[in-house]
Every structure is written in structure tokens, then in C-alpha cells.
């Protein structure tokens, strides 16, 4: 099947979408407080049905505390294909020593050389995704 014969957009199941999240480690976190949206680039780990991120005290953590409802998006682009997955859910900061010790054992490290010792998980309420077969716009007849 040539690229022209493939459908341009394919809806992914939640399970297929989650597989993309498990093999990607960068995305964007969207939060909103007082009707003022913010988007933050983050690295994350898809693990045991949740997304886990590390952060430091600051605006992002404060906004997730004020409004635990968030959206998260990750995507990938190749020469002739792309995909995008969106997770909507709620955040919860890990608080018990057992939770934090377990999270410390996971392969989740900050991108930059800063201390990020607060763990936050995103518990999904919905996971949606799309796969795109890229190519030129169809010629109008």
C-alpha cells in the first residue's frame, strides 16, 4: 500500500495511544488557573497507567495544586508519518516516603541540572490519539 492509498488520519485506541506514550519521554503539560492557561515542556515516564513527572517548587507545581485538572500532549514526527496523543486527567503529588522511594527507582531524570525532587503523577481520565500519514494536499479536480 502506497502512502497515497493510506488514510491521512487514523484514530488510535486508548491502548495504542498509551504505547506511544510509553516510548516517548517529552511532552507538554497544559494547566489553567483563573482562566489563564499555561503550557510547560516536560519530560515524563508512562508507568503503571499514570504519567509521572518530576518538578521543583514554583509556578508549575503551584498551578497543578490550585487546579488538579490538566491536559498533556506528546507527539512524534517522521518523514512521512506523525502521531499525537492527548491525555486529560488529574494531578496528584506523591507524598508518602514509600511512594517517593518507589519513584526514585524509576528511570526518570530531569533534563536540566537542577534539583527536581517533587514527583507528580497524572492520573488519566481520557487518552486519545491520532496517527497521520503525511503527504501533499490532494489535487482538486
N, C-alpha and C positions, 0 to 999 in steps of 0.2 A: 504494500500500500504506500503510495507516494504521499508526501506532505500535503499536496493539494487534495487528496482523497480523504484525509483525516479531518474530523470535525474541528473547527477552530477553537471551540471551548468545550471542555468536558467537566461536568460536576463530579467532584470527588466525594466519596462517602466519608463519614467521620473517621472510620478506621484507616482509610487510605490517607486522609489528611494528617492523621496522627503520625503515620510512618514518615512523612516528610518532616514533621517537627522533630522526630527522633534522630534524624540525620543532619540536622541543621542546628547551629548554635548562636545565631544572630537574628535579632528581630527588633520590632518597635512596640513599645508599650504606650497605650493611649489612656490617659486619665482625665477626669473632668471634675473640677471643684468650682462651685458658684457659677456654673455655666461658662467656665473658661477652660477650654481643652488644652492639654499639653501632650506632646509625644516625645518619648525618650528612646534612644537606641540602647539596647541591652544585649548582653549575652545571657543565655539561659540553658537549662537542661530539661528535656522532656523525660520524666521519670515517674513510674508508678501512677500514671494517669493524671499527673499535675505538671505544671511548668514551674521550675524552681529558678529563682534569681538571687543574686547577692547584691547588696547595696549598702551605702553608708547613710547615716542620718543626714537629712537635707530635704529639699523640696519634693523630690520624687517620693520618698518614704512618707513624708507628711501628707502629700496628696492621696496616697494609697490608704492612709489611715483615716482621713476625713471621708473619702468615698471609696469603698472597697470594690465597687463595680468598675471593671476595666475591660479594655479590648487589647488584644495582642495580635500582631501580624508578622508573619515571616514569609519570605518568597525566595525564589531562585530563578535565574535567567541563564539559558544556554543559547547556542547559536540559532537553533530552530524550535526550541521549546521553552516554556516557562511554567511556573506554578505559583500559587498564592494560597496561604492558609490563614484564616482568621479564627481566633479563639475569643469568646466572650465569657467572662466569669467573674469570680470574686477573689480578692487577695486575703491572705492571712499570714501574718508574721509568725515564724517559728519561734516559740518561746521556751519550751522546756529544754533542759540540758540534754535529755535523750534525743529529742528531735534535732537539736543543733549538732550533737556529736555524730548522729547518723548522716546529716547533710555534709558535715566536714569530710566524710569518707568518699563522697561522690566527686566525679571529675568536673567540677565547676569552679573555675578560677576567674578572677577579674581580668578584663582586657588591659587595664592600665595599672601601673604600680601604685595603687592606693589601697588602703585598708577598707575592705567592704565586708564587715563582719555580721551584718544583719541578713538573714535569709527570709525571703518572702516566697510563698507559693501562690500560684494562680490555679484555682480550682475551676475547671471548665464547666460552663452551663451549656455552651454550644461550640461545636467545632465544624467549620465549613471550609471547603477548599475548591479550587478550580485549577485545572491543568490547561495550558494554552499551547496549541500548535501554531507557531509563528509563521508568518509569510506575508507576501504583499496583499494589498487590498484587492478584492476581486474586480475584474474589468467589467464596467457597466455595458450592457448590450444596447 
